[in-house]
Amino acid sequence: MTRTPVQSSNIVSIGYNPDTAELEIEFSSGVYRYADVPADQHRQFMVSESLGRHFAAHIKKQFACKRVELLPVFVAGEPCHEEAP
């Protein structure tokens, strides 16, 4: 799913698939996919004054979710052991 980068202290990017009504949110700690999210809820989220407040009030406990990707955490000064793509 393609995600759009956003300006937020904790949310990195947001994607939405209208065919499956899935909302995908990339947080600094990982990527989560929320099921059965209406398209108008996604639109309201994207134009909200505060993404974090909107997420907490209207998405977090209202829709089933699953973690779809755990983002690596890099510590300054430690080597990266992953292969480059």
HELIX and SHEET records of a PDB file:
HELIX    1   1 ALA A   39  MET A   46  1                                   8    
HELIX    2   2 LEU A   51  HIS A   58  1                                   8    
SHEET    1   A 5 ARG A   3  PRO A   5  0                                        
SHEET    2   A 5 ILE A  11  ASN A  17 -1                                        
SHEET    3   A 5 GLU A  22  PHE A  27 -1                                        
SHEET    4   A 5 GLY A  30  TYR A  34 -1                                        
SHEET    5   A 5 CYS A  65  LEU A  70 -1                                        
END                                                                             
